[in-house]
Amino acid sequence: MAKKRITFEEIFKQNELRIYYQSHNMNIDPHQEFFNQGLVRTWSFLWRTRPDTGPMATYFNHIIRNRLIDLMFNKNRD
């Protein structure tokens, strides 16, 4: 059985609300570069996931939130 390739559009649809939720939780304007960085982080970590270790939604919540924290820290530091 061949493994189905996941497209960028599918990742976007599945995680768009997750990024908005994390941005809202952290009082970040989601229309700045933060949304794009959250999406890029999700896409880049997709290939590192192992679905047998747990729910991917939990994993994506953590990597998105951590990326947003990193961006906020770097932006405030400058």
N, CA, C and O atoms as a GROMACS GRO file, in nm:
protein
  312
    1MET      N    1   0.084  -0.117   0.000
    1MET     CA    2   0.000   0.000   0.000
    1MET      C    3   0.089   0.125   0.000
    1MET      O    4   0.178   0.140   0.084
    2ALA      N    5   0.065   0.212  -0.094
    2ALA     CA    6   0.146   0.333  -0.108
    2ALA      C    7   0.106   0.437  -0.005
    2ALA      O    8  -0.012   0.452   0.028
    3LYS      N    9   0.204   0.508   0.046
    3LYS     CA   10   0.179   0.613   0.144
    3LYS      C   11   0.129   0.737   0.073
    3LYS      O   12   0.189   0.781  -0.025
    4LYS      N   13   0.020   0.795   0.121
    4LYS     CA   14  -0.039   0.914   0.059
    4LYS      C   15   0.046   1.035   0.093
    4LYS      O   16   0.082   1.057   0.208
    5ARG      N   17   0.078   1.114  -0.009
    5ARG     CA   18   0.153   1.238   0.011
    5ARG      C   19   0.057   1.347   0.058
    5ARG      O   20  -0.050   1.365  -0.001
    6ILE      N   21   0.094   1.418   0.160
    6ILE     CA   22   0.012   1.527   0.213
    6ILE      C   23   0.057   1.655   0.146
    6ILE      O   24   0.176   1.684   0.137
    7THR      N   25  -0.039   1.732   0.098
    7THR     CA   26  -0.008   1.856   0.029
    7THR      C   27  -0.004   1.973   0.128
    7THR      O   28  -0.054   1.964   0.240
    8PHE      N   29   0.058   2.081   0.082
    8PHE     CA   30   0.065   2.202   0.163
    8PHE      C   31  -0.075   2.254   0.193
    8PHE      O   32  -0.101   2.302   0.304
    9GLU      N   33  -0.165   2.247   0.096
    9GLU     CA   34  -0.302   2.295   0.115
    9GLU      C   35  -0.373   2.218   0.225
    9GLU      O   36  -0.449   2.277   0.303
   10GLU      N   37  -0.350   2.089   0.233
   10GLU     CA   38  -0.412   2.008   0.338
   10GLU      C   39  -0.359   2.048   0.476
   10GLU      O   40  -0.436   2.059   0.572
   11ILE      N   41  -0.228   2.069   0.485
   11ILE     CA   42  -0.169   2.112   0.611
   11ILE      C   43  -0.224   2.248   0.650
   11ILE      O   44  -0.255   2.272   0.767
   12PHE      N   45  -0.236   2.337   0.554
   12PHE     CA   46  -0.289   2.470   0.580
   12PHE      C   47  -0.431   2.463   0.634
   12PHE      O   48  -0.462   2.526   0.735
   13LYS      N   49  -0.516   2.386   0.569
   13LYS     CA   50  -0.656   2.374   0.612
   13LYS      C   51  -0.667   2.312   0.751
   13LYS      O   52  -0.750   2.353   0.832
   14GLN      N   53  -0.584   2.213   0.778
   14GLN     CA   54  -0.591   2.143   0.906
   14GLN      C   55  -0.537   2.225   1.022
   14GLN      O   56  -0.578   2.204   1.137
   15ASN      N   57  -0.447   2.318   0.996
   15ASN     CA   58  -0.379   2.388   1.105
   15ASN      C   59  -0.401   2.538   1.109
   15ASN      O   60  -0.350   2.604   1.199
   16GLU      N   61  -0.476   2.592   1.017
   16GLU     CA   62  -0.500   2.736   1.015
   16GLU      C   63  -0.565   2.784   1.145
   16GLU      O   64  -0.518   2.880   1.206
   17LEU      N   65  -0.669   2.718   1.187
   17LEU     CA   66  -0.738   2.757   1.311
   17LEU      C   67  -0.650   2.734   1.434
   17LEU      O   68  -0.660   2.808   1.532
   18ARG      N   69  -0.566   2.634   1.429
   18ARG     CA   70  -0.475   2.605   1.540
   18ARG      C   71  -0.376   2.721   1.558
   18ARG      O   72  -0.347   2.761   1.671
   19ILE      N   73  -0.326   2.776   1.448
   19ILE     CA   74  -0.233   2.889   1.455
   19ILE      C   75  -0.304   3.013   1.506
   19ILE      O   76  -0.251   3.086   1.590
   20TYR      N   77  -0.426   3.037   1.455
   20TYR     CA   78  -0.504   3.151   1.505
   20TYR      C   79  -0.532   3.138   1.654
   20TYR      O   80  -0.524   3.235   1.729
   21TYR      N   81  -0.566   3.017   1.696
   21TYR     CA   82  -0.596   2.993   1.837
   21TYR      C   83  -0.473   3.025   1.924
   21TYR      O   84  -0.484   3.094   2.025
   22GLN      N   85  -0.358   2.973   1.884
   22GLN     CA   86  -0.236   2.998   1.963
   22GLN      C   87  -0.201   3.146   1.963
   22GLN      O   88  -0.160   3.200   2.066
   23SER      N   89  -0.217   3.214   1.850
   23SER     CA   90  -0.190   3.358   1.842
   23SER      C   91  -0.284   3.435   1.934
   23SER      O   92  -0.241   3.524   2.007
   24HIS      N   93  -0.410   3.400   1.930
   24HIS     CA   94  -0.509   3.467   2.015
   24HIS      C   95  -0.479   3.444   2.163
   24HIS      O   96  -0.488   3.537   2.244
   25ASN      N   97  -0.442   3.323   2.197
   25ASN     CA   98  -0.408   3.289   2.336
   25ASN      C   99  -0.290   3.370   2.388
   25ASN      O  100  -0.283   3.401   2.507
   26MET      N  101  -0.199   3.405   2.299
   26MET     CA  102  -0.079   3.476   2.339
   26MET      C  103  -0.088   3.626   2.309
   26MET      O  104   0.011   3.699   2.320
   27ASN      N  105  -0.209   3.673   2.272
   27ASN     CA  106  -0.233   3.814   2.240
   27ASN      C  107  -0.140   3.866   2.130
   27ASN      O  108  -0.082   3.974   2.142
   28ILE      N  109  -0.128   3.788   2.026
   28ILE     CA  110  -0.046   3.824   1.910
   28ILE      C  111  -0.138   3.852   1.792
   28ILE      O  112  -0.238   3.782   1.773
   29ASP      N  113  -0.105   3.954   1.715
   29ASP     CA  114  -0.181   3.981   1.593
   29ASP      C  115  -0.148   3.872   1.492
   29ASP      O  116  -0.034   3.863   1.446
   30PRO      N  117  -0.245   3.789   1.456
   30PRO     CA  118  -0.216   3.676   1.366
   30PRO      C  119  -0.189   3.718   1.222
   30PRO      O  120  -0.150   3.635   1.140
   31HIS      N  121  -0.210   3.845   1.190
   31HIS     CA  122  -0.190   3.888   1.052
   31HIS      C  123  -0.048   3.937   1.027
   31HIS      O  124  -0.015   3.977   0.915
   32GLN      N  125   0.035   3.933   1.128
   32GLN     CA  126   0.174   3.968   1.109
   32GLN      C  127   0.250   3.844   1.064
   32GLN      O  128   0.189   3.745   1.023
   33GLU      N  129   0.380   3.847   1.072
   33GLU     CA  130   0.462   3.735   1.027
   33GLU      C  131   0.445   3.612   1.114
   33GLU      O  132   0.488   3.502   1.077
   34PHE      N  133   0.381   3.628   1.230
   34PHE     CA  134   0.365   3.516   1.321
   34PHE      C  135   0.284   3.401   1.261
   34PHE      O  136   0.317   3.284   1.280
   35PHE      N  137   0.178   3.435   1.188
   35PHE     CA  138   0.095   3.331   1.126
   35PHE      C  139   0.178   3.252   1.025
   35PHE      O  140   0.176   3.129   1.024
   36ASN      N  141   0.251   3.324   0.941
   36ASN     CA  142   0.333   3.257   0.839
   36ASN      C  143   0.438   3.168   0.903
   36ASN      O  144   0.463   3.057   0.856
   37GLN      N  145   0.500   3.216   1.009
   37GLN     CA  146   0.603   3.136   1.075
   37GLN      C  147   0.543   3.012   1.141
   37GLN      O  148   0.605   2.905   1.141
   38GLY      N  149   0.424   3.025   1.196
   38GLY     CA  150   0.356   2.909   1.254
   38GLY      C  151   0.327   2.804   1.148
   38GLY      O  152   0.341   2.684   1.172
   39LEU      N  153   0.285   2.850   1.031
   39LEU     CA  154   0.254   2.759   0.921
   39LEU      C  155   0.381   2.693   0.867
   39LEU      O  156   0.382   2.573   0.840
   40VAL      N  157   0.486   2.770   0.852
   40VAL     CA  158   0.613   2.714   0.805
   40VAL      C  159   0.666   2.611   0.903
   40VAL      O  160   0.716   2.506   0.863
   41ARG      N  161   0.655   2.642   1.031
   41ARG     CA  162   0.703   2.549   1.133
   41ARG      C  163   0.624   2.418   1.128
   41ARG      O  164   0.681   2.310   1.141
   42THR      N  165   0.493   2.428   1.110
   42THR     CA  166   0.409   2.309   1.100
   42THR      C  167   0.452   2.225   0.980
   42THR      O  168   0.467   2.103   0.991
   43TRP      N  169   0.472   2.290   0.867
   43TRP     CA  170   0.510   2.220   0.745
   43TRP      C  171   0.647   2.153   0.761
   43TRP      O  172   0.666   2.038   0.720
   44SER      N  173   0.741   2.224   0.820
   44SER     CA  174   0.876   2.168   0.832
   44SER      C  175   0.882   2.051   0.930
   44SER      O  176   0.962   1.960   0.912
   45PHE      N  177   0.799   2.053   1.033
   45PHE     CA  178   0.799   1.945   1.132
   45PHE      C  179   0.711   1.828   1.093
   45PHE      O  180   0.715   1.723   1.157
   46LEU      N  181   0.631   1.845   0.989
   46LEU     CA  182   0.542   1.737   0.946
   46LEU      C  183   0.622   1.612   0.913
   46LEU      O  184   0.578   1.500   0.943
   47TRP      N  185   0.736   1.629   0.852
   47TRP     CA  186   0.814   1.514   0.807
   47TRP      C  187   0.889   1.447   0.921
   47TRP      O  188   0.945   1.339   0.903
   48ARG      N  189   0.890   1.509   1.038
   48ARG     CA  190   0.957   1.449   1.154
   48ARG      C  191   0.860   1.374   1.245
   48ARG      O  192   0.901   1.308   1.340
   49THR      N  193   0.731   1.384   1.216
   49THR     CA  194   0.632   1.324   1.305
   49THR      C  195   0.628   1.173   1.289
   49THR      O  196   0.660   1.118   1.184
   50ARG      N  197   0.588   1.110   1.396
   50ARG     CA  198   0.563   0.966   1.395
   50ARG      C  199   0.423   0.946   1.449
   50ARG      O  200   0.403   0.949   1.570
   51PRO      N  201   0.325   0.926   1.362
   51PRO     CA  202   0.185   0.917   1.404
   51PRO      C  203   0.158   0.810   1.509
   51PRO      O  204   0.058   0.819   1.582
   52ASP      N  205   0.242   0.710   1.518
   52ASP     CA  206   0.220   0.603   1.615
   52ASP      C  207   0.255   0.643   1.758
   52ASP      O  208   0.224   0.569   1.852
   53THR      N  209   0.318   0.760   1.778
   53THR     CA  210   0.358   0.801   1.912
   53THR      C  211   0.254   0.886   1.983
   53THR      O  212   0.267   0.911   2.103
   54GLY      N  213   0.152   0.931   1.914
   54GLY     CA  214   0.048   1.012   1.976
   54GLY      C  215  -0.022   1.100   1.874
   54GLY      O  216   0.012   1.098   1.756
   55PRO      N  217  -0.119   1.177   1.920
   55PRO     CA  218  -0.195   1.262   1.829
   55PRO      C  219  -0.108   1.372   1.768
   55PRO      O  220  -0.034   1.440   1.839
   56MET      N  221  -0.119   1.389   1.639
   56MET     CA  222  -0.042   1.492   1.570
   56MET      C  223  -0.089   1.632   1.610
   56MET      O  224  -0.010   1.726   1.610
   57ALA      N  225  -0.216   1.647   1.644
   57ALA     CA  226  -0.270   1.778   1.682
   57ALA      C  227  -0.197   1.831   1.806
   57ALA      O  228  -0.163   1.950   1.811
   58THR      N  229  -0.172   1.748   1.902
   58THR     CA  230  -0.100   1.788   2.022
   58THR      C  231   0.042   1.830   1.986
   58THR      O  232   0.092   1.931   2.036
   59TYR      N  233   0.105   1.754   1.903
   59TYR     CA  234   0.241   1.784   1.858
   59TYR      C  235   0.245   1.919   1.787
   59TYR      O  236   0.332   2.002   1.816
   60PHE      N  237   0.152   1.942   1.696
   60PHE     CA  238   0.148   2.069   1.623
   60PHE      C  239   0.119   2.186   1.716
   60PHE      O  240   0.175   2.294   1.698
   61ASN      N  241   0.032   2.167   1.814
   61ASN     CA  242   0.007   2.275   1.911
   61ASN      C  243   0.137   2.316   1.980
   61ASN      O  244   0.163   2.436   1.998
   62HIS      N  245   0.216   2.221   2.019
   62HIS     CA  246   0.342   2.251   2.089
   62HIS      C  247   0.442   2.321   1.998
   62HIS      O  248   0.504   2.420   2.039
   63ILE      N  249   0.460   2.272   1.876
   63ILE     CA  250   0.562   2.335   1.791
   63ILE      C  251   0.519   2.474   1.746
   63ILE      O  252   0.603   2.562   1.732
   64ILE      N  253   0.390   2.494   1.723
   64ILE     CA  254   0.342   2.627   1.684
   64ILE      C  255   0.359   2.724   1.800
   64ILE      O  256   0.411   2.834   1.782
   65ARG      N  257   0.317   2.683   1.918
   65ARG     CA  258   0.328   2.770   2.035
   65ARG      C  259   0.474   2.805   2.065
   65ARG      O  260   0.506   2.921   2.093
   66ASN      N  261   0.561   2.707   2.058
   66ASN     CA  262   0.702   2.732   2.084
   66ASN      C  263   0.763   2.826   1.981
   66ASN      O  264   0.846   2.910   2.016
   67ARG      N  265   0.724   2.813   1.856
   67ARG     CA  266   0.775   2.902   1.752
   67ARG      C  267   0.726   3.045   1.775
   67ARG      O  268   0.803   3.140   1.759
   68LEU      N  269   0.601   3.061   1.813
   68LEU     CA  270   0.547   3.194   1.841
   68LEU      C  271   0.620   3.258   1.960
   68LEU      O  272   0.649   3.377   1.959
   69ILE      N  273   0.648   3.179   2.061
   69ILE     CA  274   0.722   3.230   2.177
   69ILE      C  275   0.862   3.275   2.134
   69ILE      O  276   0.907   3.382   2.174
   70ASP      N  277   0.929   3.195   2.052
   70ASP     CA  278   1.061   3.233   2.002
   70ASP      C  279   1.056   3.364   1.926
   70ASP      O  280   1.142   3.451   1.945
   71LEU      N  281   0.956   3.379   1.838
   71LEU     CA  282   0.944   3.503   1.761
   71LEU      C  283   0.917   3.623   1.848
   71LEU      O  284   0.974   3.730   1.826
   72MET      N  285   0.831   3.606   1.947
   72MET     CA  286   0.801   3.717   2.039
   72MET      C  287   0.927   3.756   2.116
   72MET      O  288   0.957   3.875   2.132
   73PHE      N  289   0.999   3.658   2.164
   73PHE     CA  290   1.122   3.686   2.238
   73PHE      C  291   1.222   3.762   2.152
   73PHE      O  292   1.279   3.861   2.196
   74ASN      N  293   1.243   3.716   2.029
   74ASN     CA  294   1.338   3.780   1.939
   74ASN      C  295   1.292   3.921   1.900
   74ASN      O  296   1.374   4.013   1.890
   75LYS      N  297   1.163   3.939   1.879
   75LYS     CA  298   1.111   4.069   1.841
   75LYS      C  299   1.125   4.169   1.957
   75LYS      O  300   1.162   4.284   1.935
   76ASN      N  301   1.096   4.125   2.079
   76ASN     CA  302   1.109   4.211   2.196
   76ASN      C  303   1.254   4.241   2.231
   76ASN      O  304   1.285   4.348   2.284
   77ARG      N  305   1.341   4.150   2.201
   77ARG     CA  306   1.484   4.168   2.229
   77ARG      C  307   1.543   4.277   2.139
   77ARG      O  308   1.629   4.353   2.181
   78ASP      N  309   1.495   4.283   2.015
   78ASP     CA  310   1.544   4.384   1.921
   78ASP      C  311   1.490   4.517   1.959
   78ASP      O  312   1.518   4.617   1.894
   0.00000   0.00000   0.00000
